[in-house]
């Protein structure tokens, strides 16, 4: 089988051309009217659906290989771009930006032995302005295969912003049985807690059953920890309201939700606090989930809305269904979770969850109003084809960006 691990997010694509079929298409350079995949049933007719334009956000910057995350430093109009090879670079949030500064270079300690290893997650502390802390999640280059969540201390502002040498404080490490399905999203919730999404550990079909086991480790889960008073001796605390805080039946108390295959990007709605998860599927289905405390999202019993093990008649008791799912038709292969749009530039997009597909470059959205597990809201296509999307990003104003594996950064506009 001419299989290729063509995706950081972890989809197994049977032939390599399935991944590249959409990558060579041209990104629309004029306004593209969104077209519903099926009839809108929410009472909003097609004419009022969002119409968006994708344009180069920073046209004077040289493309950099494999960007995986982009965040804006609050009140500084300064962007931090994470690269899979182990670097964080900075530049002004200005279309005239033309040069990068190096904020952190961890290439010597970052494993890139496989397509899905590397520097995968970046988040700023909620009190970054006063403490200068940022958090990273990466594959370690030395020792046994593992991923590392660490806190770094920075100094300076804007072009002078740098990570202080020797300041890395390791928060936790997770042994990894295989080279794929690392997850990697880290984000602080509105509750001030740090959330980290981990894949099931890799291979195919979750052979070790990590998705449904929360006693051995954190694989296949989203964990939630308190890092506000982190020290080397006590790097984090367990929030008392975590669903398994008391460790019932041996459950890991850090676990917040589980039954995930590879949550490649989740985000909190800045207006409601709701957590939206894009979970990469296996051979057939990609899904969007809404965060629920203690939820079991079903992997590897189910994939999307379908039974997987067994292929029919699976026990769905206690499982939380996706909000929506899509198939691998038309060259699609792996979801890239996004954000609920709360910016001002595109009023018609307000309240829509925007997400993408890695292989095809398609960008879709649905209104979160009334969306719930199993609701299958009408989905609007904002872009029908494009280059390979590695991540979406949101700046301090709520505007959205696409990061392409070829190094481009695109911005959504009206």
C-alpha positions as CSV (number, residue, x, y, z in Angstrom):
1,X,0.0,0.0,0.0
2,X,1.5,3.3,-1.0
3,X,0.5,4.9,2.2
4,X,2.0,8.2,3.3
5,X,1.9,10.0,6.6
6,X,1.3,13.3,4.8
7,X,-0.1,15.3,7.7
8,X,1.1,16.8,10.9
9,X,-2.4,16.3,12.3
10,X,-2.3,12.6,11.8
11,X,-4.6,11.3,9.0
12,X,-3.5,8.2,7.2
13,X,-3.9,9.0,3.5
14,X,-3.8,5.9,1.3
15,X,-2.0,7.5,-1.7
16,X,0.2,10.5,-1.5
17,X,-1.7,12.2,-4.4
18,X,-4.8,12.4,-2.1
19,X,-2.9,14.8,0.0
20,X,-1.5,16.9,-2.7
21,X,-4.5,17.1,-5.0
22,X,-5.7,20.3,-3.3
23,X,-2.4,21.7,-2.4
24,X,-1.6,23.0,-5.9
25,X,-4.8,25.0,-6.3
26,X,-4.7,28.8,-6.3
27,X,-6.1,30.5,-3.2
28,X,-8.9,32.8,-4.3
29,X,-7.8,36.3,-4.7
30,X,-11.2,37.9,-5.0
31,X,-14.2,37.7,-2.8
32,X,-15.6,34.2,-2.7
33,X,-19.3,33.9,-1.9
34,X,-19.9,31.1,0.5
35,X,-22.1,28.3,-0.8
36,X,-23.9,25.9,1.6
37,X,-23.1,22.2,1.4
38,X,-26.8,21.6,2.1
39,X,-29.9,23.7,2.4
40,X,-29.7,26.2,5.3
41,X,-32.3,25.2,7.8
42,X,-31.7,27.8,10.5
43,X,-34.0,30.3,9.0
44,X,-31.2,32.2,7.2
45,X,-31.4,32.1,3.5
46,X,-28.4,31.6,1.2
47,X,-28.1,35.3,0.2
48,X,-27.2,36.3,3.8
49,X,-24.5,33.7,4.2
50,X,-20.9,35.0,4.9
51,X,-18.8,36.1,1.9
52,X,-15.1,36.2,2.6
53,X,-11.9,37.0,0.9
54,X,-8.5,35.3,1.5
55,X,-5.5,37.5,1.1
56,X,-1.8,37.5,2.1
57,X,-1.7,38.9,5.6
58,X,2.0,39.8,5.6
59,X,3.0,39.9,1.9
60,X,6.5,41.3,2.5
61,X,7.5,38.5,4.9
62,X,9.5,35.6,3.4
63,X,7.5,32.3,3.7
64,X,8.9,30.0,6.4
65,X,8.6,26.3,6.4
66,X,5.8,24.6,8.3
67,X,4.3,27.2,10.6
68,X,2.2,25.5,13.3
69,X,0.8,28.3,15.4
70,X,0.4,32.1,15.5
71,X,-0.5,34.3,18.5
72,X,-0.5,38.0,19.1
73,X,1.1,39.5,22.2
74,X,-1.6,41.6,23.9
75,X,-1.3,45.4,23.6
76,X,1.9,45.2,21.6
77,X,0.7,44.5,18.1
78,X,3.4,41.9,17.9
79,X,3.0,38.4,16.4
80,X,4.7,35.2,17.5
81,X,4.9,32.5,14.8
82,X,5.7,28.9,15.8
83,X,7.6,26.7,13.4
84,X,7.5,22.9,13.5
85,X,11.3,22.7,13.4
86,X,11.5,24.1,17.0
87,X,11.7,27.9,16.5
88,X,9.5,30.8,17.5
89,X,9.9,34.0,15.5
90,X,8.3,37.4,15.9
91,X,7.2,40.3,13.6
92,X,4.8,43.3,13.9
93,X,1.1,42.8,13.2
94,X,1.3,45.0,10.2
95,X,0.9,44.3,6.5
96,X,4.2,46.1,6.0
97,X,6.1,43.7,8.2
98,X,9.2,42.4,6.3
99,X,11.6,40.8,8.8
100,X,11.4,38.2,11.5
101,X,13.2,38.3,14.9
102,X,14.2,35.1,16.6
103,X,12.4,34.7,20.0
104,X,13.4,31.1,20.7
105,X,15.5,28.5,18.9
106,X,15.0,25.0,20.3
107,X,15.9,23.1,17.2
108,X,18.7,21.2,18.9
109,X,16.2,19.7,21.5
110,X,13.2,19.2,19.2
111,X,12.6,15.9,17.4
112,X,11.6,16.1,13.7
113,X,12.2,12.4,13.0
114,X,8.6,12.0,11.7
115,X,6.2,14.2,9.8
116,X,4.1,14.8,13.0
117,X,6.8,15.5,15.5
118,X,8.1,18.9,16.3
119,X,7.1,22.1,18.0
120,X,3.4,21.8,18.0
121,X,1.8,24.2,20.6
122,X,2.3,27.8,21.8
123,X,0.3,29.8,24.3
124,X,0.8,33.0,26.3
125,X,0.1,33.2,30.0
126,X,-3.0,35.2,30.8
127,X,-0.7,37.5,32.7
128,X,2.0,37.6,30.1
129,X,2.2,41.4,30.3
130,X,3.4,41.2,33.9
131,X,5.2,37.8,34.1
132,X,6.4,37.2,30.5
133,X,5.6,33.5,30.6
134,X,4.8,31.5,27.4
135,X,4.1,27.8,27.2
136,X,5.2,25.4,24.5
137,X,4.6,21.7,23.6
138,X,7.1,19.8,21.6
139,X,8.6,16.4,20.7
140,X,11.8,15.9,22.6
141,X,15.0,15.0,20.6
142,X,16.9,13.1,23.2
143,X,16.1,10.0,25.3
144,X,12.9,8.0,24.9
145,X,10.3,9.2,22.5
146,X,8.1,11.7,24.4
147,X,6.4,15.1,24.2
148,X,7.1,17.9,26.7
149,X,5.0,20.8,28.0
150,X,7.2,23.6,29.3
151,X,7.0,27.1,30.6
152,X,9.5,29.7,29.2
153,X,10.3,33.1,30.6
154,X,10.8,36.0,28.2
155,X,12.3,39.4,28.4
156,X,11.9,42.5,26.3
157,X,9.1,43.8,24.1
158,X,8.4,43.8,20.3
159,X,11.6,43.3,18.4
160,X,13.6,42.8,21.6
161,X,11.3,40.0,22.9
162,X,13.4,36.9,23.6
163,X,13.2,33.8,25.7
164,X,15.6,33.9,28.6
165,X,18.3,31.3,28.2
166,X,18.0,28.4,30.7
167,X,14.5,29.5,31.8
168,X,12.7,26.4,30.6
169,X,10.6,24.9,33.4
170,X,9.2,21.4,32.4
171,X,5.6,21.1,33.4
172,X,5.0,17.6,32.3
173,X,6.2,14.9,29.9
174,X,4.2,12.2,28.1
175,X,5.9,9.1,26.8
176,X,4.8,8.4,23.1
177,X,4.6,4.9,21.8
178,X,4.7,5.9,18.1
179,X,5.7,8.8,16.0
180,X,2.3,10.2,15.0
181,X,-0.8,11.6,16.7
182,X,0.8,14.0,19.1
183,X,-2.1,16.5,19.4
184,X,-0.4,19.7,20.5
185,X,-2.9,22.5,21.1
186,X,-2.4,24.4,24.3
187,X,-4.6,27.2,25.5
188,X,-5.7,28.9,28.6
189,X,-9.4,28.8,29.3
190,X,-11.5,31.7,30.6
191,X,-11.1,30.0,34.0
192,X,-7.4,30.6,33.9
193,X,-6.5,26.9,33.7
194,X,-4.2,25.5,31.0
195,X,-5.7,22.9,28.6
196,X,-3.6,20.5,26.5
197,X,-4.8,18.2,23.8
198,X,-3.0,14.9,23.2
199,X,-3.5,12.4,20.4
200,X,-4.0,8.7,21.0
201,X,-0.3,8.0,20.7
202,X,-0.3,6.9,17.0
203,X,-0.1,3.9,14.7
204,X,-3.5,3.1,13.2
205,X,-6.8,2.4,14.9
206,X,-5.5,3.1,18.4
207,X,-4.0,-0.4,18.9
208,X,-3.2,0.3,22.6
209,X,-6.7,1.5,23.4
210,X,-5.6,4.8,24.7
211,X,-8.7,6.7,23.6
212,X,-10.9,4.8,26.0
213,X,-8.4,4.3,28.9
214,X,-7.7,7.3,31.2
215,X,-5.8,5.3,33.8
216,X,-2.4,4.7,32.2
217,X,-1.6,8.2,30.7
218,X,-3.1,11.3,29.1
219,X,-3.1,10.0,25.5
220,X,-6.3,10.5,23.6
221,X,-7.4,13.2,26.1
222,X,-7.6,16.9,26.8
223,X,-6.1,17.6,30.2
224,X,-6.7,20.6,32.4
225,X,-4.1,21.8,35.0
226,X,-3.4,24.8,37.2
227,X,0.1,26.3,36.5
228,X,-0.3,29.6,38.2
229,X,2.2,28.7,41.0
230,X,4.4,26.4,39.0
231,X,7.8,25.5,40.5
232,X,10.3,22.8,39.6
233,X,9.2,20.8,42.7
234,X,5.5,21.4,42.0
235,X,5.0,22.2,38.3
236,X,1.2,22.1,38.4
237,X,-1.8,21.5,40.6
238,X,-5.0,19.6,39.9
239,X,-8.1,21.8,39.8
240,X,-10.5,20.6,42.4
241,X,-13.4,20.7,39.9
242,X,-11.7,18.5,37.3
243,X,-14.1,15.6,36.6
244,X,-11.7,13.0,37.8
245,X,-9.9,15.1,40.4
246,X,-10.3,12.4,43.0
247,X,-9.0,9.7,40.7
248,X,-12.0,7.3,40.7
249,X,-11.1,3.8,39.5
250,X,-7.5,5.0,38.9
251,X,-8.4,7.7,36.4
252,X,-5.7,10.3,35.8
253,X,-6.9,13.4,37.7
254,X,-5.6,15.8,35.0
255,X,-8.1,14.4,32.5
256,X,-10.8,16.8,31.5
257,X,-12.3,15.0,28.4
258,X,-11.2,11.9,26.5
259,X,-12.1,9.5,23.6
260,X,-10.2,11.6,21.1
261,X,-8.0,10.4,18.2
262,X,-5.9,13.5,17.5
263,X,-7.4,16.9,18.6
264,X,-5.6,19.0,16.1
265,X,-6.6,22.5,17.4
266,X,-9.2,23.5,19.8
267,X,-10.2,27.0,20.9
268,X,-12.4,28.8,23.4
269,X,-15.1,31.1,22.1
270,X,-14.1,34.5,23.3
271,X,-17.8,35.5,23.7
272,X,-19.2,32.5,25.5
273,X,-16.3,30.5,26.7
274,X,-17.4,27.4,24.9
275,X,-14.6,25.0,23.9
276,X,-14.6,23.8,20.2
277,X,-12.5,20.8,19.2
278,X,-11.4,19.6,15.7
279,X,-10.6,15.9,16.1
280,X,-8.8,14.3,13.2
281,X,-10.4,11.0,12.1
282,X,-9.0,7.8,10.7
283,X,-10.0,6.4,7.3
284,X,-13.4,8.0,6.7
285,X,-14.6,10.8,9.0
286,X,-13.5,14.1,10.5
287,X,-15.4,15.7,13.3
288,X,-16.1,18.8,15.3
289,X,-16.9,18.4,19.0
290,X,-18.0,20.9,21.7
291,X,-16.2,20.7,24.9
292,X,-17.9,19.1,27.9
293,X,-16.4,18.3,31.3
294,X,-15.8,14.6,31.6
295,X,-17.0,13.9,28.1
296,X,-16.1,10.6,26.3
297,X,-16.0,11.4,22.5
298,X,-16.0,7.8,21.5
299,X,-12.7,7.0,19.8
300,X,-12.0,4.2,18.9
301,X,-15.5,2.8,19.4
302,X,-16.7,5.4,16.9
303,X,-15.4,7.6,14.1
304,X,-17.6,10.6,13.6
305,X,-21.2,9.4,13.8
306,X,-20.3,5.8,12.6
307,X,-19.4,2.7,14.6
308,X,-15.8,1.6,14.2
309,X,-15.1,-1.2,16.6
310,X,-17.3,-3.1,15.9
311,X,-18.3,-1.7,12.5
312,X,-22.0,-1.9,13.5
313,X,-24.0,-2.2,16.6
314,X,-21.4,-0.6,18.8
315,X,-22.3,0.4,22.3
316,X,-22.8,4.2,22.3
317,X,-23.9,4.5,25.9
318,X,-22.2,7.4,27.6
319,X,-20.5,8.7,24.4
320,X,-20.8,12.3,23.4
321,X,-21.6,12.6,19.6
322,X,-19.9,15.2,17.4
323,X,-21.6,18.4,16.6
324,X,-20.9,17.7,12.9
325,X,-18.6,15.5,10.8
326,X,-17.5,15.3,7.2
327,X,-16.2,12.5,5.0
328,X,-13.0,12.2,3.0
329,X,-14.7,12.9,-0.3
330,X,-13.2,15.3,-2.7
331,X,-9.7,14.9,-1.4
332,X,-10.4,15.8,2.2
333,X,-8.4,14.0,4.8
334,X,-7.9,15.8,8.1
335,X,-9.7,18.5,10.0
336,X,-7.9,21.6,11.3
337,X,-9.9,23.0,14.1
338,X,-10.5,26.7,14.2
339,X,-12.3,29.5,16.0
340,X,-15.7,31.1,16.5
341,X,-15.4,34.4,14.7
342,X,-15.8,37.4,17.0
343,X,-14.0,40.0,14.9
344,X,-15.4,43.2,13.4
345,X,-14.2,43.0,9.8
346,X,-16.8,40.4,8.6
347,X,-20.1,41.1,10.4
348,X,-21.9,38.3,8.5
349,X,-19.4,35.8,9.9
350,X,-20.1,36.7,13.5
351,X,-20.9,33.6,15.6
352,X,-19.7,31.1,13.0
353,X,-17.2,28.4,13.8
354,X,-14.6,28.4,11.1
355,X,-12.4,25.3,10.4
356,X,-10.4,23.9,7.5
357,X,-9.2,20.6,6.0
358,X,-5.5,20.0,5.6
359,X,-5.4,18.1,2.3
360,X,-8.0,19.9,0.3
361,X,-7.5,23.4,1.8
362,X,-11.3,23.7,2.0
363,X,-12.5,26.2,4.6
364,X,-15.9,25.8,6.1
365,X,-18.1,27.4,8.8
366,X,-21.4,26.9,10.7
367,X,-23.3,29.1,13.0
368,X,-22.8,28.0,16.7
369,X,-26.3,29.3,17.6
370,X,-28.2,26.2,18.7
371,X,-25.3,23.9,17.8
372,X,-25.0,20.8,20.1
373,X,-23.8,17.2,20.0
374,X,-25.6,15.5,17.1
375,X,-27.2,18.6,15.8
376,X,-25.4,18.6,12.4
377,X,-25.7,22.3,11.7
378,X,-25.8,23.5,8.1
379,X,-22.2,24.1,6.9
380,X,-21.2,26.9,4.6
381,X,-18.1,26.6,2.4
382,X,-16.0,29.7,2.5
383,X,-13.3,28.4,0.2
384,X,-13.7,25.3,-1.9
385,X,-10.0,24.6,-2.5
386,X,-6.6,25.9,-1.4
387,X,-3.1,25.0,-0.2
388,X,-2.5,22.7,2.7
389,X,-3.6,24.4,6.0
390,X,-1.7,23.6,9.1
391,X,-3.5,25.8,11.6
392,X,-5.9,28.7,12.0
393,X,-5.1,31.6,14.2
394,X,-6.9,34.5,15.9
395,X,-5.4,37.9,16.7
396,X,-6.2,40.1,19.6
397,X,-9.0,41.8,17.6
398,X,-10.7,38.5,16.9
399,X,-9.7,38.4,13.2
400,X,-8.8,35.1,11.7
401,X,-5.8,33.8,9.8
402,X,-4.8,30.6,7.9
403,X,-1.3,29.1,8.2
404,X,-0.2,27.1,5.2
405,X,2.5,24.4,5.3
406,X,4.2,26.2,2.4
407,X,4.8,29.2,4.7
408,X,2.0,31.6,3.7
409,X,-0.1,33.4,6.2
410,X,-3.5,34.4,4.9
411,X,-6.1,36.6,6.5
412,X,-9.9,36.4,6.2
413,X,-11.5,39.6,5.1
414,X,-14.9,40.8,3.9
